Amino acid sequence: MDAMMMEQASAGMKMAGMEQLDMATMQACMDACSAAEQACTICAAQGMDCAATCMSCADMCNTTMRAMMRMQGMTPASMMSMLDACMAMCQACVDECTNMDDAVCRMCAQACRACMDACMEMKSAMMAAA
């Protein structure tokens, strides 16, 4: 998102009690979730042993991203739980894909690691804003 769109979005994307939430951190987390979703979907399409885990991870990343886009009505506790679940699913995917000897699986594992990092940064930002 460009700066102007982010500024407009930030006006409507306030979580109750989280008015100081850093929108750039949120956008980075949404971008990382999107990248992990795409990488997991590509990885799963190969039909490797990690396919089921990758598809579940893609679903979790997509759901987390959509929840962040719809902040109204979201409580900090529920968003943090979503972030925890996303990080757990990404870790499972990293564990599976790291053991595969395939370039696409390595790409998937990297995207999931980046997503975990972004979710952790988002969670930290939420705790700081509370």
Secondary structure, DSSP 8 states (H G I E B T S, - for coil): --HHHHHHHHHH---TT-TT--HHHHHHHHHHHHHHHHHHHHHHHTT-TTHHHHHHHHHHHHHHHHHHHT-TT--HHHHHHHHHHHHHHHHHHHHHHHTS--HHHHHHHHHHHHHHHHHHHHHHHHHHH-
